[in-house]
């Protein structure tokens, strides 16, 4: 009986370890895939391709902003930054299964340090959400900076 209990305990521990490894593997994949989408989105923004950034937004955002309002907002915002001076630096990337204001889902938050002509201490946060088609869509962009 005691031998059977030990085998059961070892099996249970093995299953827990495998489950954690599997979960970690997919979390890393989600972060990697979402990061690629964020890079494309930011590149489109830097090059004033606002129509492409809008297409990459989640429907939640499109329900709030139509494409013309989006274009006007981002054109003004990016003009305020000035020209990009060098490549962004990723400060952190985190997978989240819940965002208080939004609810449950698969989210990735990425924080960057960015370098633009008219700014200093520039930080950006991008929030992406995986939709029902397993596509990563941008649902939030928050720039914070000091004027030079």
N, C-alpha and C positions, 0 to 999 in steps of 0.2 A: 504494500500500500504506500509506504513512504517513497519508494522508488518511482511509482506512478505519479505521485505529487510533484516530485522533482522534475520529471520529464514535462509535466504540464506547465510548471512554472517556467522552465527553460523555453518551451514553445511560446508561451505568452510573452515573455521578454523579447524573443526573436521577432514576433509579430509586431510588437510596439516599435522596435528599432527599424524594421523594414518600412513600416507605415510612416515613421518620421522621415526616413531617407527619401521615400517616394514623394512625400509632401514637399520637402525641401527642394527636390529636383524640379517639380512643377512650379514652385514659387520662383526659383531662379530663371526658369524659362519665361514665365510671365513678365518678370522684370526686364529680361533681355528683349523680348518682343515689343513690349511697350516702349522701351528706350529707343528702339529703331524708329518707331512711329513718331516719338517726340522729336528726334533729330530731324526727320523730314519736315515735320510741322514747323519747327524753329527755322530751318533753312528757308522754307517758303515765306515765313514772316520776314526774315532778314532781307529777302529779295523782293519784298512788296508783292508777293503772289497771294494776295488775300483771298482770292476766289478758291485757291487750293487749300488754304488753311480752313476756310469755312466748310469745304467738303469733308475735311477730316474731323470736324466737330461732331459730337454726339447729338442726337435728336433733341435731347433735353435743352441744349444750348440753342439749337435752331428754332425751338418753340418760343424762346425769349427774344432772340435777335434775328431779324431777317438779314439777307445778305448785304443789302445796302447800308443798314445800320452798322453791321459788322465791319464792312469796308471803311466807312467813315471813322469809326472808333479806332481801328488799328492803324489806319493811315496817319491819324493825328498822333497816336501813341508812339509809333515807330519813328516818326519825324522828330519827336522830342528826344529820342535816344541818340540820334545821329548815326553815323556810319559805324558798323561793327569793326573793331580794331584787331581782335584776335579771337581764336577759338574759345568757346565756352569750356568751363571746367565743371565736371559733375561733382557736387559736394555730397549728395546722398541719393539713394534710390531705395524705396521701401514699398513692399506689397502690403495692401490692407484689404481686409474682408468687409470692413464697414466704415462708412464716413457718416458722422452724426447728422449732417444736414441732408444727406442723400439716401442713406439706408445701406442694405447689404448688397454685396456684389464682389467683383474682382476689380480692384483698383491698384494703380501704381502711382506713387508720388515721387517726382524727381526734382531735386533742388540743384540749381546751377549758380555758378559765379560767371558773370558775363562782362564783356569789356566793350563799351561803346564810347564814341567820341565826346558826347555831351554829358556823360554821367560819371559818377564815381560810386564805389561800394554797391555795385549793381548785382542784385540777386533775383533769380527767377524761380518760380515754382510752377510746375506743370502737373496737373492731375489728369490721369487717363482712366478710362473705364472700359472693360471688355463688354461688348454688347451681346445680344442673343445669337449672333452669327459668329461669335468668337473673334470679332475684330476689335482692335484697340482704337478707341476714339477719345479725343481730347474733350474734357468737360470743364477744365479750368486752367487759367493762366493768370499768374499774379507776379508782376514785376515790382520791385522795390529798389529805389536808388536815391542818391543825393545828386543835386545839380552841381556842376563844377563851378 
